[in-house]
Amino acid sequence: MTAPAGPLAGVRVLEVQGIGPGPFAAMVLADLGADVIRIDRTAAGGLTLEGPPGQGHDVMGRSRRSVAVDLKQARGVELVLQLVATADVLIEGFRPGVAERLGIGPDACHAVNPGLVYGRMTGWGQDGPWASMAGHDLDYIALTGALAGIGDADAPPPVPLTLIGDFGGGGMLLVVGVLAALQQRHASGRGQVVDAAMVDGSALLMAMFSGMASMGLWNTRARHANLLDGGAPFYSTYACADGHVAVGALEPQFYAALLDGLDLDAEEWPQYDMARWPDLRARLAEIFAGADRAHWEAVFSGTDACVAPVLALHEAPDHPHLAARGTFVEVDGVVQPAPAPRFSATPSGPPSPPVARGAHTAEVLGELGLSAEEVAALEGAGVVVVGDPG
C-alpha cells in the first residue's frame, strides 16, 4: 500500500471493526489521506461485506491497513492501547459501555494519549432511555420525522436506501465531528469524545423541513402533498417508454424551460395553481410515456429544465458527465465511487483495494517495535492473526 495522499496525510486513524456508518466514516477519512488502521476481529462474524481476499468487494473497506487482534485477551487490549498512543483518532461503533468493558473506552485511551479524538458511532447515542437498544437506519429515520415524509399518500412509507440514517446522518456527521475535534485540538492540545448518533444526525438533516413547517409551508400530516416530496408535479418522477426521468423544475425559469421542451403553453399551465396540479401531473405523465428515456435526455440536454434520466447503479458510471469528471473509478475490477470532495492543492490519491483480515498485523506491530519472533508468539497464542499481505 503506497503512502496516503490528500489533505489528511499524516493523520493516523484507528478503526475498530464495525458495520455501516463507522466503516463509511473511516473510508472517507482514508480517501482524504489519513493512515487508517482497522482493528479487525481474529475471526469473521456478524453482518459483513467481506468477500474472498483479493476480490475487492468491500468498497467501504478500501485504502486501509488491517491488524487482527483478540480484544478478549488482555495482551490484545495492551496492543491496541499501544496503537492508541500513536494515533490521532479512534472510531468505534459499539453499544454504550461495550468499549469500556473491553478496556478501550475513552478513559483508558486518553490515559495513554490525551490528544486522542475518540469518535463514537451509535444509533441512539451514548445516553437516553433507548441508548442500549438495537436499531437500524429505518428505525432512526422513523423516530425523527424523516421517514414519515417519504412516499405516496395512500401507502405506508417506503423503505429507502440507508442513506439518511447510516451514511448522511451517521458516518458523514461522524467525519464532521472528528475533523472539528482535530481542529480544536490544535488550539488546546487535548482530545475529546465525539458522540455521533444516527438519530441526532437524521434529525439534523431535517432542519430545512422543520423551518418550512414552522412557517406553514410544509404539511407534516400528509405525504406527497408538499413541494419537495413529490406533491408538486414539476418536482417528481415519471415513467417513459423504457424507464424513468426525474423532473426538478422548481424555479419559474426552470419550469418555463420544462414547458418549452414539452411544447406546453405556460399560460395554460400556471406553475403554482395547485388546483390544476392533478391535471398537470396527468399531462406530464402522458407526454413522458410517449417516448423513451434517451429521447427525453436529448430534448433536455444543455437546458435548464432540470430533467435527468433515472439511471440504475450499473448505468451511472457510463453517463457522459460522470465519466468526464471521473465520478466513478475501477479498483481491481470493482467499479466504485471516487473519493470526494476534490482538493486543488492536496488531491487524494487513487483508492487501494480492501485487504484480507490481519494483512498488516506483522507490519504494524513491527512499527511498534515488536520483533518477528514476538509477533509469531502472539499469533501462536491466538492474540493476533497474521494474514496474507497480498
Steps between C-alpha positions, in 0.01 A plus 500: 500500500651833393531798732166684531447822307245770580430773755505255794839347415686451828183442707469149646155355561422177684171344392359227721328261260128565464228525238330778305567859605826438687676337204354770274648774717834320505488464120442874459791579733720253310392654169611837640845360566490376860693186591207284612582183691201274553502291817336185371367208695706185482207308349218599268159557654186711480376701205791564264573570136828316507559288191783271397838671543613691194154541349443853631125479561505687832520847346465673837802303619734649242824686571557342843756300686364209703620371837309204641498501882302303759361767731382236745860431595684744726805497274278592205365801689857601588593492131205719406591751771854506364353590163278762665813670630609555137161609363313825447150350476318185609159403362279235659137400450418290806189542710557730798726341761644221284828674420544577871446134591757396241752742648521740205248763608575873498652511849741214427597648165546855628718367780759400239424777248331815636488650150294217351173586324270214601213460253194302612245391240168373631138499398338655805798676660694444820208588729121514507242226570558328165881517508553128563239378250577353159393689190570561135476788254126451449432535873706816539339681208158382617542664840623835366224576249707430190330174404149640544566754225598246234268316264151503358208636696293182485769247599730437795833679482739306276831358613759740355866423451696535824634841401331723757570323827807288435705709263375861494387538860744239628835450331525842337412683823762291681757620245393860562529450875843339474634778277357768731657333804836476322482871423419583863793284611734734316402772747470298820728201449224286648286234341134440573213260443278547197154352566356449150151351508308412187178619661656844561643519150172396340322774691766752394447412134134601544593859598363666186171314525466595867532863399251465216251330732529780755412749223200299387676404177520127573211269592644252750174304511498397136738339252525585131336832578793740512742672268790258547332169580351428158184699560596760238475359145806700392711333772431134446589191300327369189498177305614521142480226237799309636586642842454814706598864508538736796353850470623768741379822338433699818591856404273684252771529235574129524128419483478714188783300343318178589180614332695620198661159456159333524326752268259604776349846537604678821176696511300178487713337770582759771761351733343571838133450424473206738145425389645412159782285634313169453428593137860611444634179648279293272608703196869468584461127558330463161769693315799330664350155440490573128877477443799313636747625756770577245259725312424709806867518595574637153213750520612646830878463474663842529184669630402628844184287517650284778405171335732202547479131416450267794804275466557167668822462698660298221412769244625804693877465435441512124305825495706755303506758780604256772751336268653838414540590869624157602225473760548123500828310497592135455714337767612143433205448268238644737327820384439734794458868590817708483620691807315829558518793536796613289790717610710732286819495707487159672309264272411155628680206347320209333337255741676175575302174517379352828734247656464174683445493874829553681693570180711764672521354850870423473576834335314716753622309804850533358449877497425472874837336549396134524736249342392235252546242777273692736233532231525128429457426872190722515359321198568164662311612811201610293543866596545610140447365151769564242329502161636495150613851405438416133 
